């Protein structure tokens, strides 16, 4: 018998994958969508709703936003809080529609630096090696 080198990352020859054969033969089922893809698909699905006797055809996302806004107007405090938090988040987001790629990169860098400062004020200096 010949002694073959085995150990971490070097399994014995009889246990190694054969050439042309996948280590995961079944793999991910074809057509199986991720949760995020399914979520995006469903939130853009159109539904018909009735508001004040009028029929409207909206996406699920639009219908949910409309429901939160209506509920916040009629005094449901949880909906009002959600509406205000969402609006505040949206207003805090930079408008990147008219920005060039270099401007967006600078904006992204500034966001990352502010995030690092939130984590630990001296973290950016540690990352730069100071």
PLY file of the C-alpha trace (Angstrom):
ply
format ascii 1.0
element vertex 130
property float x
property float y
property float z
element edge 129
property int vertex1
property int vertex2
end_header
0.00 0.00 0.00
1.20 3.48 -0.81
0.88 6.18 1.77
-1.02 9.15 0.46
-0.96 12.51 2.15
-4.26 13.19 3.87
-5.48 15.81 6.28
-7.39 19.07 6.27
-8.42 19.85 2.69
-6.83 16.64 1.39
-9.28 13.76 1.74
-8.23 10.24 0.72
-8.51 9.60 -3.05
-11.47 7.23 -2.64
-13.49 10.02 -0.94
-12.64 12.82 -3.37
-15.17 13.97 -5.96
-14.71 12.34 -9.35
-13.92 14.61 -12.31
-17.05 16.03 -13.90
-19.30 15.05 -10.99
-20.78 17.76 -8.78
-20.39 17.58 -5.02
-23.99 18.73 -4.76
-25.75 16.73 -7.47
-29.28 17.85 -6.63
-28.28 21.46 -6.01
-30.81 24.24 -5.80
-34.03 23.24 -7.53
-34.46 24.94 -10.89
-36.90 27.80 -10.77
-36.73 28.06 -6.98
-36.80 31.76 -6.14
-35.27 33.39 -3.13
-37.49 34.91 -0.47
-36.41 38.41 -1.54
-37.36 37.74 -5.17
-40.71 36.31 -4.11
-41.34 39.30 -1.83
-40.62 41.78 -4.63
-42.84 39.88 -7.05
-45.77 39.77 -4.62
-45.54 43.38 -3.48
-45.83 44.48 -7.13
-48.88 42.31 -7.75
-52.02 44.33 -8.56
-55.13 44.01 -6.42
-58.50 45.73 -6.55
-59.66 47.59 -3.44
-62.63 49.78 -2.61
-62.16 53.07 -0.79
-65.19 55.25 -0.10
-67.21 53.37 -2.73
-64.56 53.86 -5.42
-62.77 50.88 -6.91
-59.02 51.27 -7.34
-56.45 48.91 -8.81
-53.19 49.22 -6.86
-50.09 47.19 -6.18
-50.01 45.51 -2.78
-47.23 47.90 -1.77
-49.37 50.92 -2.69
-52.40 49.46 -0.90
-50.41 48.92 2.31
-49.00 52.44 2.21
-52.47 53.86 1.60
-53.89 51.82 4.52
-51.11 53.04 6.87
-51.71 56.65 5.83
-55.50 56.41 6.22
-55.16 54.68 9.60
-52.76 57.36 10.81
-55.25 60.08 9.81
-58.13 58.44 11.69
-56.09 58.23 14.85
-54.42 54.82 14.98
-51.23 55.73 16.80
-49.20 52.70 15.67
-49.92 53.51 12.02
-49.11 57.17 12.59
-45.79 56.24 14.19
-44.97 53.86 11.32
-45.88 56.53 8.77
-43.71 59.18 10.44
-40.75 56.83 10.88
-40.97 55.77 7.23
-41.22 59.36 6.04
-38.24 60.37 8.19
-36.18 57.49 6.76
-37.10 58.43 3.21
-36.27 62.11 3.76
-32.88 61.15 5.23
-31.97 59.16 2.12
-29.89 61.05 -0.44
-31.45 61.77 -3.82
-29.10 59.93 -6.18
-31.16 60.29 -9.37
-29.07 63.13 -10.80
-25.71 62.14 -9.31
-22.76 60.91 -11.33
-21.04 57.69 -10.34
-18.17 59.51 -8.62
-20.62 61.64 -6.60
-22.50 58.49 -5.56
-19.21 56.88 -4.52
-18.37 59.91 -2.36
-21.86 59.77 -0.85
-21.47 56.05 -0.14
-18.07 56.67 1.46
-19.54 59.36 3.71
-22.37 57.02 4.76
-19.90 54.24 5.57
-17.71 56.60 7.59
-20.68 57.87 9.60
-21.75 54.27 10.24
-18.26 53.36 11.44
-18.28 56.40 13.73
-21.59 55.22 15.17
-20.09 51.81 15.93
-16.99 53.21 17.57
-15.59 56.74 17.28
-12.00 55.52 16.91
-12.79 52.62 14.53
-12.00 54.51 11.27
-8.53 55.37 12.68
-7.95 51.72 13.63
-8.89 50.58 10.13
-6.49 53.09 8.56
-3.71 51.86 10.86
-3.28 55.01 12.94
0 1
1 2
2 3
3 4
4 5
5 6
6 7
7 8
8 9
9 10
10 11
11 12
12 13
13 14
14 15
15 16
16 17
17 18
18 19
19 20
20 21
21 22
22 23
23 24
24 25
25 26
26 27
27 28
28 29
29 30
30 31
31 32
32 33
33 34
34 35
35 36
36 37
37 38
38 39
39 40
40 41
41 42
42 43
43 44
44 45
45 46
46 47
47 48
48 49
49 50
50 51
51 52
52 53
53 54
54 55
55 56
56 57
57 58
58 59
59 60
60 61
61 62
62 63
63 64
64 65
65 66
66 67
67 68
68 69
69 70
70 71
71 72
72 73
73 74
74 75
75 76
76 77
77 78
78 79
79 80
80 81
81 82
82 83
83 84
84 85
85 86
86 87
87 88
88 89
89 90
90 91
91 92
92 93
93 94
94 95
95 96
96 97
97 98
98 99
99 100
100 101
101 102
102 103
103 104
104 105
105 106
106 107
107 108
108 109
109 110
110 111
111 112
112 113
113 114
114 115
115 116
116 117
117 118
118 119
119 120
120 121
121 122
122 123
123 124
124 125
125 126
126 127
127 128
128 129
